[in-house]
Amino acid sequence: MPTEFEIEEKIADLLQSDLQGFQCPVCRHREFVQLDELGSHLRTNLIHYEEGDLIPKQLTRLISIACANCGHIEQFAEEPLRRRAKASFEVGT
């Protein structure tokens, strides 16, 4: 079973692979920096509420990247990348 560190490394690798050839939709630049540090407790999250309720119903962890040229931010849900990362370890066994 992979460690959390190994899973997070694989998530970063998958994201980098997925971004090959990706261009900023604003300035067409191709270089991005990752803003959210995997494994850190300081992360970007989407908090989902039901209408009229003050208690969150769901939390979606995000991985944010910014264009190194203009600063445009793109965000990716971590969970699909996490599932792919875990699956890649299962295939290898």
C-alpha positions in Angstrom: 0.0 0.0 0.0 1.5 3.4 -1.0 2.2 6.1 1.6 0.3 9.4 1.5 3.6 11.0 0.4 3.8 8.6 -2.6 0.2 9.2 -3.5 0.7 13.0 -3.4 3.9 12.7 -5.6 1.9 10.7 -8.1 -0.9 13.3 -8.1 1.6 16.0 -8.9 3.0 13.8 -11.7 -0.4 13.2 -13.1 -1.3 16.9 -13.1 2.0 17.8 -14.8 1.3 15.2 -17.4 -2.3 16.4 -17.9 -1.0 20.0 -18.4 1.4 19.1 -21.2 0.5 21.4 -24.1 -2.0 23.4 -22.0 -2.1 27.1 -22.7 -3.4 29.9 -20.4 -6.8 30.8 -21.8 -6.0 34.5 -21.2 -2.5 35.0 -22.5 -1.6 31.7 -24.2 1.5 31.2 -22.0 2.4 27.6 -21.3 4.2 27.8 -17.9 2.3 27.4 -14.7 3.1 27.3 -11.0 1.3 25.2 -8.5 -0.2 27.3 -5.6 -1.5 24.6 -3.3 1.1 22.4 -1.6 0.0 18.8 -1.4 0.3 17.5 2.1 -0.1 20.9 3.6 -2.9 21.8 6.0 -3.2 25.2 4.1 -5.2 24.3 1.0 -7.8 25.8 -1.2 -11.3 24.2 -0.7 -14.7 24.7 -2.2 -17.3 24.7 0.6 -20.8 23.6 -0.4 -23.8 24.8 1.5 -27.5 24.0 1.1 -29.6 27.1 0.7 -30.3 28.8 4.0 -28.0 26.5 5.9 -24.9 27.8 7.7 -23.3 24.4 8.1 -21.3 23.1 5.2 -22.6 19.9 3.5 -19.5 19.1 1.5 -15.9 20.1 1.1 -14.0 19.8 -2.2 -10.2 20.0 -2.0 -8.7 21.8 -4.9 -5.3 22.1 -6.5 -4.7 25.6 -7.9 -2.3 26.6 -10.5 -1.4 30.1 -11.8 -0.1 31.2 -15.1 3.5 32.3 -14.6 3.0 35.2 -17.0 -0.4 36.8 -16.3 -1.5 35.1 -13.0 -4.7 33.6 -14.3 -5.7 30.8 -11.9 -7.1 27.4 -12.9 -8.3 24.9 -10.3 -8.6 21.1 -10.4 -10.6 18.9 -8.0 -8.1 16.7 -6.1 -10.3 13.7 -5.7 -10.3 12.4 -9.4 -6.5 12.8 -9.5 -6.2 11.0 -6.1 -8.3 8.1 -7.5 -6.1 7.9 -10.6 -2.9 8.0 -8.4 -4.2 5.1 -6.2 -5.2 3.1 -9.2 -1.8 3.4 -10.7 -0.3 1.7 -7.6 -2.8 -1.1 -7.8 -2.0 -1.8 -11.4 1.7 -2.0 -10.5 1.1 -4.8 -7.9 
